[in-house]
């Protein structure tokens, strides 16, 4: 286990996480468990049978660069048209599920519904989807939030997922190697070009962290991959600081059904 890039969360973060866990335990005792996607009564924590059946896991066959599912087997090593036309700065991207129906509801519950109790389940699925990436990674890097957004949201969902993946894989989390230095507007509703412009220069490796970055392999962790503009900007910042390789692991990714994957 590589511990050089590991930095424990600050004590205020640990206290906040402990308080949320205690509150969640109290609520679970007082109220029966509900499916996090549809709010149907379930016997234990997790999805109901109907939502489980609708959850669209992403498995091979997919583009080896972007992780976009193929509709048929194009042959070994064949990239998607998106990867050929607009190759990203990162090397590989993997996602656990498609961002549709149940996947979207899980993200919304986790990210905006303060459902931190979902992070072990989501992170476990991500660890399985990213086994290939985790095998040779030195550290996980959560996509950072600007301090103003972190203040209003109260937690970084990417960091919570990274911590769950770390427990499932023994790959440590590097909390301090990447900072968000610009408070950008929300990416929702922006075009691909607008998203790229919005996050340009928003991320930076602090000078004191460059020694931890140089020559090492990182996995960027986020909840959703849409255009890829945010993780691409993060990857560029890490690569400029000397990272040997940057991959991406997310819970859900948008798959555009209107565009042929190959």
N, C-alpha and C positions, 0 to 999 in steps of 0.2 A: 504494500500500500504506500503510495507516494504522499507524504505529508508536508512537503516543502511549501506547497501553495495553499495549504489549509489554514483558514483563519476562523475561529469560532465566532458565532454571532455575538454581538454586544449584549451586556446584561439587561439593558432595557428591552431588547428584542426577545430575549429568553423569558423575561417576566411577562411580556405581552402575550407570547405564545402559551405560556403556562396558564394565564388567566383565561384565554380563549378556550383552551382544552378543558379547564375546570367548568367553564360555563356550558360547553358542549356536553360534557358528561352529565351535568345537572339537568339539561334539557332532555337528554336521551332517557334519563330515569323518569322524568315527569311526563314525557310524551312518547308515544310509540314511534319506531323508525319509519321514515317515508322514503320512497324512491327519490333520489336527488334529481332525476330528470323529469318525472311526471307527477311526483308527490303522492303516488299511490302507496297505501299501507303495505309494508313488507315485513317478513318474519325477522330479518336481521339487517345490518347495514349492507348496502349494495343496491344494485339495480333490481327492479322487478323483472319477471320473466319476459314480459312484452318488450320493455326497453332494451333488455339484454339481446333479444333477438333482432332488434333494429340497429344496434350499435355496429357501425361499419369499420371493422379493424382493417388495417392496411398490411398486407402480407405480400411476399413475392408472388407475382412478378411485378417489378417496378423499375423505374429509371435509376441506375446506380448512382447518378449524381444528385438528382433532386428528390428521389423517393416517390415520384408520381406513379400511381398504379398504371400498368399497361392493360389494354383490353385483350391482348393476346401476346404470345411469346415472340418477340422480334429477334431472338437469338442472343447469345452471350455478349455482354459489353456494349450493347446498342443503347445510345442515349436518346432521351426524349427530344422532340423538336425544340421545346423551351430551353433545355440545357444547351443545345447546339447554338440556338439563335442568341441567347443572352446568358452566357455562363456566369455563375456567381463567383464571388471571391472565396467562399467556403468550398471545401472539397466534396462533402457529402451531406445530405439531409435525410433524416428519417422521422416518421411520425407514427404514432400508435393507431390513430383512427382518422377517418374523414371528418371534416368540419361540416356536418349536416345532421339534421334531426336531433338524435340523442347526443351526439358529440357536442353540438352547439349548446344544448341545455346544460350539459355537465360543465362546460367552460363558463357559462354565465353564472351558474350556481357557485362554482368555485371562486371565480374572480370578483363577482359583484355581490354575491350572497353571503360572503364571509364563511364559506364552507371549507375551512382549512382541514377539516376532518377527511376530506376527499383526497388530499395530497398523497397518502400512502397508496391508495388504489390507482390513481392516475399515474403516479410516479412508477409504480410497479409495472404497469402496462408499457410505459415509456422505456423502462430498463430492458424489457423483453424485445421491444421493437428496435432498440439501439444496441443490441448485443455486439454487433460487428464493430461499431464505433467505440464502445466502451472497452473492448479488448486491448486496444493500444493507446488509450487516452491517459494523459497525465493528470488532468483535472477538469472539473465541470465549472462553467462560468455562467451564472444566471444573467440574463439580459437585465441591466440595471434600470431602475426608475430614477428620474430626477427627484431631488429631495422634496420638492413641492408636491409632486404627485404621490410620493410615498407618504407624505403627511396626511393627505386627504384620503388615500386608499387604506392606510394603516398597515399594509403588508405588501411585500413584493411576491406576487404569485409565482414568478419564475424561480425565485430563491427557495420557496416552499417546495416546488417540484424538484429542484436540484438536490435538496436535502433528502427527499424521499428516494431519488435515484441513487444517491451516494450510499444510503443504507442498504439498498438492494444489490449494489455492485461493488462496493468498497473503493470506488473512485472518489477522491476527495473533492470538496467544493472550494474554489478559489474566489473568495468574496471581494477582494480588494484590487484585482488586477485590471478591472475595467470600470470606468465611471461614466455616468451620463452628465455631460457638462452644459448641455443646452436643454431648456424646458420647451420641447416641441409641442405642437398642437396634436390632438388625437388623430391617428391615422385613418380611423373609420370614415368612409365616404370619399377619401381622396383617390385619385387615379394613380396608376403605377408610377408615372413620372413625378407626380406631386408628392407621393410617399418618399421617393428617393431624395427629392430636393428637401423635404421636411426634415429628414434625419441626417443630412449631410453635415459632417463636423460635430454631430451631437455626442459622440462617444470618444473617449480618450483613455489611453493607458497612462496612469500617473508615473512621473519620472522614477519614483521610489519603487515601483513595481516592475520596471523593465527587466531587472535581473531575474524575476520569477517567470517572465514570459518567454525570454529568448531561448530558442531551440526546443520548445516544449509543444506538446499536442493538446489542444483544448476542444471541449465540446460546449458550444453555446446552448443554453437551455431556455426555452420559452413555452408559453401555453399554446399559441396558435401561429401558424405560418400561412400568410396570405400572399402578398406580392413578394415577400422575402426581403424587402428594402431594409427593415430594421436589423435583421440578423446579418445581412450583407454589410451594412455600415459597421456593425460590431466586429465582424470578421476582418474587415479592412484595418480597423484600429489595432487589433491584435497582431495581424501580419506585419503592419508597419513597425510594430515594436519588436519584431523578430521571432514571432511564433513560427514553429515548424509547420504546423497544420491546424486548421480550424474546421470542425464539423458542426452540424446542427442537429439537435434532438428536440422535438416538440410533441405535445400531446395530440394536437389535431392539426391537420393541414387542409386548406381549401383545394379541392380538385375541380377544375372548371370543366364541366361536362360538355360545354359548347366547343371546346378546343380538343382536337385529337391529341392523345398523349404520345403518339409516335408518328 
